[in-house]
């Protein structure tokens, strides 16, 4: 059996300078983020206002809560509408440095710089040295990611924890230990972004022995009984990993059951979001729900969430075609452009963002995002290899043609639509296409994050802030573009 490309490169490809590169990458990513976050940030707005307020309350020892005035008396009132993770993270910096914009700026800049390093570390487990470094550099220098450091928003921390969980799982020589530790980190990520839980079943599919993912000549079980045994073992492993992922979440769930008006796993905005994506005034993006839309008489956050969830599922059941017809718009709002960071900063400091500067900044971040999405789609395409079969070459040429056609349509359309490229990136790596490049789990797991993001926002609603979580995944795929076709072991 011949060694796989991943095994060959692991034996030595000039990684003795990796520590130095990692330090340099962190500094390169930190410097512009720290400047932008300190110089351009303002009063937290939109969801950032609530994350900041929650962090201040936690840092003050009051927990995730606010105060209500009832009959002239101030009453402590617990929260869980938004996930607690990001506010708890900020609260640590507020306790150490004081609750200020500067403390949030430093926290966000450090998060963004660490995200570039973790992207590079994860890429090292699947790609060559220079491709891995390219992935880290893309995240470090991506203008939208740099600008996002000035926002009090959850997406970079969610991406850092989720990709960090994948890296912990795949790098450990003891794969069982790695998967367990990765699942625990993924559970922490779920406290920042509950959708991270959708990646747990895929993490459970990670082979527990490295050779089983590197060998391409293993025969499937020849007997039906062996197939059932394998399926049973795989199912048990997936369920076990899902259970481990919930371990960091359950203390928070118990807290919610104890102090809220009902039990909630992490937060109570799922029903709210489902209703926004399905009610009669739905457009595919965020729209403000009003009590007149369907939930007039609710007293607590859990009751409200359950009411909106029931309302949303009822609307989908009664008008399925209307809901399905909104999916392209939802994915378009999520993947077609990148403007949220600019609009957030303009809302916070309107005098600093005249129209010309706003339009220019939006065009820069949107162009960078579209270019990265375009390059990421080529991560699914393999170069022709001499040993590859002719059928595989034809399939890869057809896939290349499909990507180019989608880009041509997106660029020439009256309303640019780049979201089909995200579908390609999320789906193609799972297909057993002839002539395809190798897909080690260090790439498959990030693709699972991208696929879950596509699925979630097809169901709920879209905004371009939500693709920030998968921008590092797009960087990984872009760095993987035009790899050699996988050559079956002989």
KOLTOR-882682 format. One record per residue (C-alpha): residue number from 1; x, y, z. Coordinates in Angstrom, 3 decimals, always signed. Example, Ala and Ser with C-alpha at 12.3 -4.5 7.8 and 13.67 -1.06 7.14 Angstrom:
<rs>
(r 1; (+12.300; -4.500; +7.800)) (r 2; (+13.670; -1.060; +7.140)) 
</rs>
This chain:
<rs>
(r 1; (+0.000; +0.000; +0.000)) (r 2; (+1.413; +3.402; -0.955)) (r 3; (+1.411; +6.217; +1.553)) (r 4; (-1.241; +8.883; +1.195)) (r 5; (-0.210; +12.479; +0.355)) (r 6; (-1.198; +13.487; +3.889)) (r 7; (+1.014; +10.798; +5.421)) (r 8; (+3.925; +11.714; +3.166)) (r 9; (+3.781; +15.416; +3.962)) (r 10; (+3.468; +14.660; +7.688)) (r 11; (+6.917; +13.010; +7.646)) (r 12; (+8.597; +16.282; +6.885)) (r 13; (+7.891; +19.294; +4.704)) (r 14; (+9.765; +22.149; +6.339)) (r 15; (+7.589; +22.605; +9.425)) (r 16; (+10.479; +23.312; +11.739)) (r 17; (+9.633; +27.010; +11.415)) (r 18; (+5.951; +26.510; +12.244)) (r 19; (+6.180; +28.019; +15.721)) (r 20; (+7.769; +31.153; +14.308)) (r 21; (+5.147; +31.375; +11.582)) (r 22; (+2.330; +30.927; +14.115)) (r 23; (+3.637; +33.810; +16.233)) (r 24; (+4.066; +35.996; +13.147)) (r 25; (+0.581; +35.111; +11.911)) (r 26; (-0.963; +36.015; +15.269)) (r 27; (+0.847; +39.379; +15.295)) (r 28; (-0.067; +40.074; +11.672)) (r 29; (-3.728; +39.383; +12.391)) (r 30; (-3.769; +41.206; +15.729)) (r 31; (-2.254; +44.534; +14.640)) (r 32; (-4.964; +45.705; +12.187)) (r 33; (-7.766; +44.293; +14.326)) (r 34; (-6.540; +46.056; +17.428)) (r 35; (-6.253; +49.350; +15.554)) (r 36; (-9.686; +49.061; +13.964)) (r 37; (-11.345; +47.911; +17.183)) (r 38; (-9.862; +50.707; +19.291)) (r 39; (-10.145; +53.496; +16.733)) (r 40; (-13.467; +52.731; +15.031)) (r 41; (-15.660; +51.068; +17.635)) (r 42; (-18.511; +52.957; +19.253)) (r 43; (-21.512; +52.280; +21.406)) (r 44; (-22.658; +48.678; +20.812)) (r 45; (-25.805; +48.622; +18.674)) (r 46; (-28.436; +46.119; +17.563)) (r 47; (-27.726; +42.674; +19.056)) (r 48; (-24.368; +43.967; +20.254)) (r 49; (-26.165; +46.184; +22.760)) (r 50; (-27.661; +43.139; +24.468)) (r 51; (-24.407; +41.153; +24.406)) (r 52; (-22.589; +44.094; +26.005)) (r 53; (-25.341; +44.675; +28.585)) (r 54; (-25.381; +40.996; +29.495)) (r 55; (-21.604; +40.990; +29.891)) (r 56; (-21.735; +44.009; +32.206)) (r 57; (-24.360; +42.317; +34.371)) (r 58; (-22.336; +39.103; +34.594)) (r 59; (-19.146; +41.026; +35.382)) (r 60; (-21.013; +42.818; +38.171)) (r 61; (-22.024; +39.509; +39.735)) (r 62; (-25.690; +39.853; +38.755)) (r 63; (-25.765; +36.983; +36.300)) (r 64; (-27.347; +36.975; +32.862)) (r 65; (-30.238; +39.260; +33.735)) (r 66; (-31.760; +42.701; +33.880)) (r 67; (-33.950; +44.523; +36.414)) (r 68; (-37.691; +45.025; +36.185)) (r 69; (-39.716; +47.548; +38.141)) (r 70; (-42.910; +45.957; +39.484)) (r 71; (-45.198; +47.957; +41.773)) (r 72; (-42.381; +50.379; +42.442)) (r 73; (-39.959; +47.603; +43.433)) (r 74; (-36.842; +46.608; +41.500)) (r 75; (-36.977; +42.897; +40.711)) (r 76; (-34.121; +40.761; +39.376)) (r 77; (-35.168; +39.257; +36.041)) (r 78; (-33.168; +36.375; +34.441)) (r 79; (-32.470; +36.158; +30.714)) (r 80; (-31.827; +33.471; +28.159)) (r 81; (-33.228; +34.930; +24.930)) (r 82; (-29.708; +35.255; +23.503)) (r 83; (-27.043; +32.550; +24.025)) (r 84; (-24.948; +33.333; +27.088)) (r 85; (-21.500; +32.330; +25.799)) (r 86; (-20.300; +35.544; +24.190)) (r 87; (-21.503; +37.766; +27.031)) (r 88; (-19.800; +35.449; +29.532)) (r 89; (-16.593; +35.655; +27.487)) (r 90; (-16.701; +39.457; +27.438)) (r 91; (-17.505; +39.520; +31.142)) (r 92; (-14.113; +37.994; +31.880)) (r 93; (-12.395; +40.935; +30.184)) (r 94; (-14.736; +43.406; +31.868)) (r 95; (-13.855; +41.990; +35.279)) (r 96; (-10.124; +42.289; +34.571)) (r 97; (-10.059; +45.603; +32.694)) (r 98; (-13.317; +47.322; +33.540)) (r 99; (-16.469; +47.387; +31.449)) (r 100; (-15.448; +49.610; +28.548)) (r 101; (-15.321; +49.735; +24.772)) (r 102; (-11.547; +49.268; +24.989)) (r 103; (-11.931; +45.991; +26.895)) (r 104; (-14.394; +44.668; +24.299)) (r 105; (-12.072; +45.833; +21.512)) (r 106; (-9.117; +43.954; +22.976)) (r 107; (-11.222; +40.810; +23.482)) (r 108; (-12.462; +40.899; +19.893)) (r 109; (-9.025; +41.630; +18.426)) (r 110; (-7.497; +38.712; +20.319)) (r 111; (-10.341; +36.459; +19.187)) (r 112; (-9.864; +37.382; +15.542)) (r 113; (-6.095; +36.883; +15.708)) (r 114; (-6.514; +33.501; +17.413)) (r 115; (-9.027; +32.511; +14.712)) (r 116; (-6.399; +33.048; +11.999)) (r 117; (-3.951; +30.822; +13.902)) (r 118; (-6.513; +28.060; +14.533)) (r 119; (-7.496; +28.105; +10.852)) (r 120; (-3.846; +27.580; +9.957)) (r 121; (-3.418; +24.825; +12.551)) (r 122; (-6.462; +22.966; +11.259)) (r 123; (-5.286; +23.385; +7.663)) (r 124; (-1.912; +21.828; +8.575)) (r 125; (-3.734; +18.579; +9.325)) (r 126; (-5.011; +18.343; +5.744)) (r 127; (-2.921; +20.479; +3.409)) (r 128; (+0.687; +21.146; +2.527)) (r 129; (+2.685; +23.686; +4.506)) (r 130; (+2.215; +26.537; +2.064)) (r 131; (-1.456; +25.871; +1.468)) (r 132; (-2.044; +25.808; +5.233)) (r 133; (-0.190; +29.077; +5.647)) (r 134; (-2.255; +30.598; +2.852)) (r 135; (-5.461; +29.664; +4.695)) (r 136; (-4.246; +31.379; +7.865)) (r 137; (-3.125; +34.473; +5.968)) (r 138; (-6.486; +34.789; +4.209)) (r 139; (-8.272; +34.911; +7.575)) (r 140; (-5.653; +37.265; +9.026)) (r 141; (-5.938; +39.809; +6.204)) (r 142; (-9.548; +39.440; +5.032)) (r 143; (-10.928; +43.008; +5.245)) (r 144; (-14.341; +41.917; +6.494)) (r 145; (-12.814; +39.826; +9.268)) (r 146; (-10.531; +42.708; +10.278)) (r 147; (-13.436; +45.143; +10.371)) (r 148; (-15.523; +42.720; +12.426)) (r 149; (-13.125; +43.145; +15.353)) (r 150; (-14.777; +46.498; +16.070)) (r 151; (-18.187; +44.857; +16.543)) (r 152; (-19.535; +43.427; +19.782)) (r 153; (-20.874; +40.364; +18.000)) (r 154; (-20.607; +36.608; +18.452)) (r 155; (-19.515; +35.267; +15.070)) (r 156; (-15.678; +35.284; +15.375)) (r 157; (-15.768; +33.622; +18.803)) (r 158; (-18.236; +31.010; +17.538)) (r 159; (-15.945; +30.260; +14.583)) (r 160; (-12.865; +30.096; +16.831)) (r 161; (-14.421; +27.588; +19.227)) (r 162; (-15.974; +25.417; +16.521)) (r 163; (-12.830; +25.184; +14.392)) (r 164; (-10.835; +24.758; +17.583)) (r 165; (-12.978; +21.751; +18.446)) (r 166; (-12.250; +20.230; +15.035)) (r 167; (-8.520; +20.821; +15.422)) (r 168; (-8.439; +19.247; +18.885)) (r 169; (-10.275; +16.206; +17.525)) (r 170; (-8.065; +15.544; +14.484)) (r 171; (-4.608; +16.402; +15.815)) (r 172; (-4.466; +14.106; +18.844)) (r 173; (-2.543; +10.879; +18.240)) (r 174; (-5.032; +9.221; +20.583)) (r 175; (-8.082; +9.716; +18.401)) (r 176; (-10.578; +8.672; +21.083)) (r 177; (-9.211; +11.271; +23.464)) (r 178; (-9.152; +13.832; +20.680)) (r 179; (-12.804; +13.260; +19.787)) (r 180; (-13.872; +13.489; +23.432)) (r 181; (-11.968; +16.738; +23.979)) (r 182; (-13.207; +18.112; +20.662)) (r 183; (-16.794; +17.320; +21.618)) (r 184; (-16.376; +19.191; +24.902)) (r 185; (-14.995; +22.252; +23.103)) (r 186; (-17.865; +22.019; +20.624)) (r 187; (-20.262; +22.080; +23.576)) (r 188; (-18.680; +25.337; +24.748)) (r 189; (-19.100; +26.673; +21.197)) (r 190; (-22.809; +25.822; +21.424)) (r 191; (-23.138; +28.247; +24.345)) (r 192; (-22.052; +30.977; +21.916)) (r 193; (-23.859; +29.660; +18.837)) (r 194; (-26.280; +26.775; +19.461)) (r 195; (-26.073; +25.690; +15.811)) (r 196; (-22.652; +24.251; +16.659)) (r 197; (-24.535; +21.253; +18.047)) (r 198; (-25.398; +20.285; +14.468)) (r 199; (-21.726; +19.466; +13.902)) (r 200; (-21.641; +16.937; +16.754)) (r 201; (-23.029; +13.985; +14.720)) (r 202; (-20.400; +14.556; +12.023)) (r 203; (-17.679; +14.734; +14.673)) (r 204; (-18.974; +11.359; +15.858)) (r 205; (-18.248; +9.909; +12.408)) (r 206; (-14.529; +10.660; +12.756)) (r 207; (-12.619; +7.349; +12.539)) (r 208; (-11.072; +6.421; +15.867)) (r 209; (-7.991; +4.988; +14.147)) (r 210; (-6.047; +7.241; +11.852)) (r 211; (-5.170; +4.500; +9.384)) (r 212; (-8.844; +3.906; +8.650)) (r 213; (-9.208; +7.416; +7.241)) (r 214; (-5.896; +7.323; +5.373)) (r 215; (-6.234; +3.918; +3.789)) (r 216; (-8.221; +3.874; +0.576)) (r 217; (-8.013; +0.147; -0.094)) (r 218; (-10.035; -1.125; +2.855)) (r 219; (-12.791; -3.458; +1.796)) (r 220; (-16.288; -2.944; +3.180)) (r 221; (-17.719; -5.732; +5.333)) (r 222; (-18.522; -8.637; +3.071)) (r 223; (-21.358; -9.995; +5.141)) (r 224; (-24.689; -8.348; +5.866)) (r 225; (-24.192; -9.037; +9.577)) (r 226; (-20.901; -7.177; +9.466)) (r 227; (-22.619; -4.194; +7.865)) (r 228; (-25.255; -4.097; +10.583)) (r 229; (-22.583; -4.399; +13.270)) (r 230; (-20.644; -1.509; +11.732)) (r 231; (-23.788; +0.593; +11.478)) (r 232; (-24.672; -0.154; +15.096)) (r 233; (-21.193; +0.770; +16.317)) (r 234; (-21.179; +3.958; +14.273)) (r 235; (-24.605; +4.942; +15.570)) (r 236; (-23.520; +4.376; +19.155)) (r 237; (-20.370; +6.416; +18.609)) (r 238; (-22.350; +9.301; +17.113)) (r 239; (-24.840; +9.259; +19.987)) (r 240; (-22.000; +9.143; +22.518)) (r 241; (-20.261; +12.135; +20.950)) (r 242; (-23.546; +14.054; +20.905)) (r 243; (-24.016; +13.288; +24.598)) (r 244; (-20.467; +14.437; +25.417)) (r 245; (-21.067; +17.652; +23.464)) (r 246; (-24.021; +18.410; +25.719)) (r 247; (-21.962; +18.130; +28.913)) (r 248; (-20.823; +21.802; +28.932)) (r 249; (-24.348; +22.886; +27.981)) (r 250; (-26.361; +21.037; +30.607)) (r 251; (-25.398; +23.209; +33.638)) (r 252; (-26.774; +26.199; +31.758)) (r 253; (-29.897; +24.220; +30.830)) (r 254; (-30.415; +23.348; +34.499)) (r 255; (-30.064; +27.041; +35.368)) (r 256; (-32.719; +27.921; +32.801)) (r 257; (-35.093; +25.295; +34.138)) (r 258; (-34.567; +26.648; +37.645)) (r 259; (-34.929; +30.421; +37.103)) (r 260; (-36.857; +30.829; +33.862)) (r 261; (-40.531; +30.187; +33.191)) (r 262; (-39.663; +26.850; +31.625)) (r 263; (-36.719; +24.785; +30.389)) (r 264; (-34.535; +25.965; +27.509)) (r 265; (-31.445; +24.120; +26.271)) (r 266; (-29.368; +27.256; +25.557)) (r 267; (-31.474; +30.207; +24.462)) (r 268; (-35.017; +31.176; +23.556)) (r 269; (-34.643; +32.804; +20.145)) (r 270; (-35.139; +29.681; +18.020)) (r 271; (-38.916; +29.973; +17.805)) (r 272; (-38.600; +33.717; +17.221)) (r 273; (-36.216; +33.104; +14.299)) (r 274; (-38.404; +30.378; +12.803)) (r 275; (-41.404; +32.715; +12.833)) (r 276; (-39.361; +35.483; +11.151)) (r 277; (-38.559; +33.076; +8.326)) (r 278; (-42.088; +31.791; +7.814)) (r 279; (-44.738; +34.338; +8.796)) (r 280; (-46.844; +36.139; +6.152)) (r 281; (-44.606; +39.229; +6.104)) (r 282; (-41.421; +37.149; +5.731)) (r 283; (-38.931; +38.432; +3.150)) (r 284; (-36.026; +36.048; +3.748)) (r 285; (-34.166; +38.405; +6.073)) (r 286; (-34.788; +39.818; +9.537)) (r 287; (-38.177; +41.428; +10.056)) (r 288; (-39.467; +42.623; +13.413)) (r 289; (-42.165; +40.432; +14.895)) (r 290; (-45.110; +42.155; +16.571)) (r 291; (-47.582; +40.751; +19.043)) (r 292; (-50.267; +41.282; +16.432)) (r 293; (-48.496; +38.719; +14.239)) (r 294; (-49.501; +35.859; +16.475)) (r 295; (-48.290; +35.825; +20.082)) (r 296; (-50.248; +38.418; +22.035)) (r 297; (-50.395; +36.969; +25.517)) (r 298; (-47.032; +35.703; +26.732)) (r 299; (-45.407; +36.402; +30.078)) (r 300; (-41.959; +34.765; +29.937)) (r 301; (-39.158; +34.224; +27.438)) (r 302; (-39.633; +30.455; +27.277)) (r 303; (-43.379; +30.803; +26.796)) (r 304; (-42.773; +33.391; +24.095)) (r 305; (-40.284; +31.149; +22.303)) (r 306; (-42.659; +28.197; +22.368)) (r 307; (-45.490; +30.346; +21.089)) (r 308; (-43.452; +31.665; +18.153)) (r 309; (-42.152; +28.161; +17.411)) (r 310; (-45.696; +26.794; +17.265)) (r 311; (-46.725; +29.750; +15.117)) (r 312; (-43.782; +29.248; +12.729)) (r 313; (-44.328; +25.511; +12.310)) (r 314; (-48.023; +26.113; +11.695)) (r 315; (-47.269; +28.668; +8.979)) (r 316; (-44.843; +26.264; +7.313)) (r 317; (-47.370; +23.424; +7.436)) (r 318; (-50.161; +25.592; +6.039)) (r 319; (-48.086; +27.406; +3.394)) (r 320; (-45.143; +25.125; +2.533)) (r 321; (-44.605; +26.503; -0.975)) (r 322; (-44.381; +30.088; +0.277)) (r 323; (-41.773; +28.990; +2.815)) (r 324; (-39.790; +26.966; +0.259)) (r 325; (-39.909; +29.815; -2.252)) (r 326; (-38.103; +32.047; +0.265)) (r 327; (-35.042; +29.785; +0.512)) (r 328; (-33.126; +31.399; -2.395)) (r 329; (-33.743; +34.827; -0.895)) (r 330; (-32.605; +33.634; +2.553)) (r 331; (-29.394; +32.179; +1.162)) (r 332; (-28.895; +35.266; -0.973)) (r 333; (-29.099; +37.541; +2.053)) (r 334; (-26.610; +35.239; +3.782)) (r 335; (-23.990; +34.726; +1.062)) (r 336; (-24.393; +37.289; -1.726)) (r 337; (-22.732; +40.268; -0.064)) (r 338; (-20.982; +41.492; +3.077)) (r 339; (-22.175; +44.763; +4.554)) (r 340; (-23.192; +44.111; +8.155)) (r 341; (-19.946; +45.311; +9.757)) (r 342; (-20.045; +48.599; +7.856)) (r 343; (-23.694; +49.219; +8.704)) (r 344; (-23.098; +48.349; +12.380)) (r 345; (-20.224; +50.847; +12.647)) (r 346; (-22.229; +53.487; +10.817)) (r 347; (-25.158; +52.975; +13.186)) (r 348; (-22.792; +53.339; +16.159)) (r 349; (-20.933; +56.407; +14.822)) (r 350; (-22.874; +57.955; +11.921)) (r 351; (-20.675; +61.066; +11.752)) (r 352; (-17.641; +58.908; +10.989)) (r 353; (-19.321; +57.171; +8.071)) (r 354; (-20.459; +59.598; +5.362)) (r 355; (-22.206; +58.008; +2.412)) (r 356; (-19.139; +57.864; +0.165)) (r 357; (-17.072; +56.084; +2.815)) (r 358; (-19.945; +53.730; +3.601)) (r 359; (-20.444; +52.751; -0.043)) (r 360; (-16.719; +52.266; -0.617)) (r 361; (-16.271; +50.115; +2.500)) (r 362; (-19.285; +47.969; +1.592)) (r 363; (-17.899; +47.449; -1.904)) (r 364; (-14.496; +46.379; -0.528)) (r 365; (-15.883; +43.869; +1.973)) (r 366; (-18.406; +42.510; -0.524)) (r 367; (-15.762; +42.096; -3.227)) (r 368; (-13.421; +40.299; -0.821)) (r 369; (-16.204; +37.958; +0.296)) (r 370; (-17.324; +37.129; -3.244)) (r 371; (-13.749; +36.550; -4.391)) (r 372; (-13.154; +34.191; -1.465)) (r 373; (-16.393; +32.291; -2.129)) (r 374; (-15.391; +31.985; -5.789)) (r 375; (-11.941; +30.635; -4.854)) (r 376; (-13.440; +28.283; -2.251)) (r 377; (-15.566; +26.585; -4.898)) (r 378; (-12.352; +25.551; -6.657)) (r 379; (-11.390; +23.677; -3.500)) (r 380; (-13.819; +21.021; -4.709)) (r 381; (-12.010; +20.620; -8.034)) (r 382; (-8.949; +18.418; -8.531)) (r 383; (-6.155; +18.896; -11.001)) (r 384; (-5.676; +16.187; -13.591)) (r 385; (-3.185; +13.559; -12.465)) (r 386; (-1.391; +11.199; -14.846)) (r 387; (-2.579; +8.212; -12.859)) (r 388; (-6.171; +9.430; -12.753)) (r 389; (-8.665; +7.651; -14.944)) (r 390; (-10.148; +9.403; -17.950)) (r 391; (-13.649; +9.324; -16.406)) (r 392; (-12.368; +11.137; -13.328)) (r 393; (-10.756; +13.792; -15.473)) (r 394; (-14.000; +14.377; -17.368)) (r 395; (-15.968; +14.674; -14.118)) (r 396; (-13.539; +17.231; -12.703)) (r 397; (-13.578; +19.257; -15.908)) (r 398; (-17.385; +19.245; -15.777)) (r 399; (-17.269; +20.391; -12.144)) (r 400; (-14.882; +23.179; -13.086)) (r 401; (-17.266; +24.203; -15.846)) (r 402; (-20.167; +24.251; -13.404)) (r 403; (-18.292; +26.557; -11.030)) (r 404; (-17.323; +28.911; -13.849)) (r 405; (-20.915; +28.923; -15.142)) (r 406; (-22.278; +29.787; -11.682)) (r 407; (-19.781; +32.620; -11.380)) (r 408; (-20.638; +33.925; -14.846)) (r 409; (-24.345; +33.907; -14.005)) (r 410; (-23.717; +35.558; -10.641)) (r 411; (-21.610; +38.346; -12.125)) (r 412; (-23.838; +39.096; -15.107)) (r 413; (-27.217; +38.846; -13.378)) (r 414; (-29.091; +42.026; -12.571)) (r 415; (-29.058; +40.975; -8.925)) (r 416; (-25.802; +39.070; -8.258)) (r 417; (-26.419; +35.613; -6.783)) (r 418; (-23.326; +33.976; -5.329)) (r 419; (-25.115; +31.678; -2.898)) (r 420; (-25.124; +28.676; -5.309)) (r 421; (-21.329; +28.601; -4.868)) (r 422; (-21.871; +28.073; -1.143)) (r 423; (-24.120; +25.112; -2.002)) (r 424; (-21.351; +23.651; -4.165)) (r 425; (-18.820; +24.043; -1.349)) (r 426; (-21.181; +22.443; +1.162)) (r 427; (-22.332; +19.474; -0.945)) (r 428; (-19.616; +18.404; -3.414)) (r 429; (-17.030; +17.266; -0.804)) (r 430; (-19.457; +14.557; +0.350)) (r 431; (-20.059; +13.153; -3.139)) (r 432; (-17.987; +10.134; -4.322)) (r 433; (-17.023; +11.791; -7.599)) (r 434; (-14.417; +10.155; -9.825)) (r 435; (-11.118; +12.025; -9.905)) (r 436; (-11.913; +13.995; -6.754)) (r 437; (-9.190; +15.298; -4.439)) (r 438; (-8.667; +13.729; -1.037)) (r 439; (-11.007; +14.920; +1.714)) (r 440; (-9.360; +14.267; +5.078)) (r 441; (-11.491; +14.909; +8.135)) (r 442; (-9.638; +18.124; +8.890)) (r 443; (-11.439; +19.458; +5.791)) (r 444; (-14.656; +17.471; +6.052)) (r 445; (-15.467; +18.787; +9.531)) (r 446; (-15.255; +22.467; +8.475)) (r 447; (-17.377; +21.620; +5.433)) (r 448; (-19.939; +20.206; +7.866)) (r 449; (-19.988; +23.611; +9.594)) (r 450; (-20.626; +25.274; +6.233)) (r 451; (-23.353; +22.768; +5.349)) (r 452; (-25.084; +23.257; +8.706)) (r 453; (-24.965; +27.033; +8.225)) (r 454; (-26.591; +26.720; +4.803)) (r 455; (-29.279; +24.454; +6.241)) (r 456; (-30.038; +26.628; +9.285)) (r 457; (-30.476; +29.810; +7.293)) (r 458; (-32.517; +28.104; +4.597)) (r 459; (-34.928; +27.130; +7.372)) (r 460; (-34.868; +30.377; +9.379)) (r 461; (-33.749; +33.606; +7.681)) (r 462; (-30.580; +35.094; +6.269)) (r 463; (-28.326; +38.068; +6.948)) (r 464; (-24.775; +38.484; +5.720)) (r 465; (-23.409; +38.506; +9.301)) (r 466; (-24.106; +34.794; +9.477)) (r 467; (-21.529; +33.856; +6.857)) (r 468; (-18.760; +35.346; +9.022)) (r 469; (-18.767; +32.078; +11.001)) (r 470; (-17.814; +30.146; +7.863)) (r 471; (-15.402; +32.656; +6.330)) (r 472; (-12.481; +30.616; +7.755)) (r 473; (-14.011; +27.513; +6.159)) (r 474; (-14.042; +29.305; +2.818)) (r 475; (-10.387; +30.228; +3.415)) (r 476; (-9.561; +26.543; +3.987)) (r 477; (-11.317; +25.533; +0.786)) (r 478; (-9.692; +28.335; -1.199)) (r 479; (-6.269; +27.213; +0.011)) (r 480; (-7.182; +23.681; -1.085)) (r 481; (-8.089; +24.717; -4.636)) (r 482; (-6.860; +22.529; -7.483)) (r 483; (-5.209; +19.869; -5.355)) (r 484; (-4.063; +16.735; -7.163)) (r 485; (-6.671; +14.077; -7.724)) (r 486; (-6.686; +11.313; -5.153)) (r 487; (-4.812; +8.291; -6.468)) (r 488; (-6.195; +4.978; -5.177)) (r 489; (-3.624; +2.911; -3.317)) (r 490; (-2.403; -0.125; -5.165)) 
</rs>
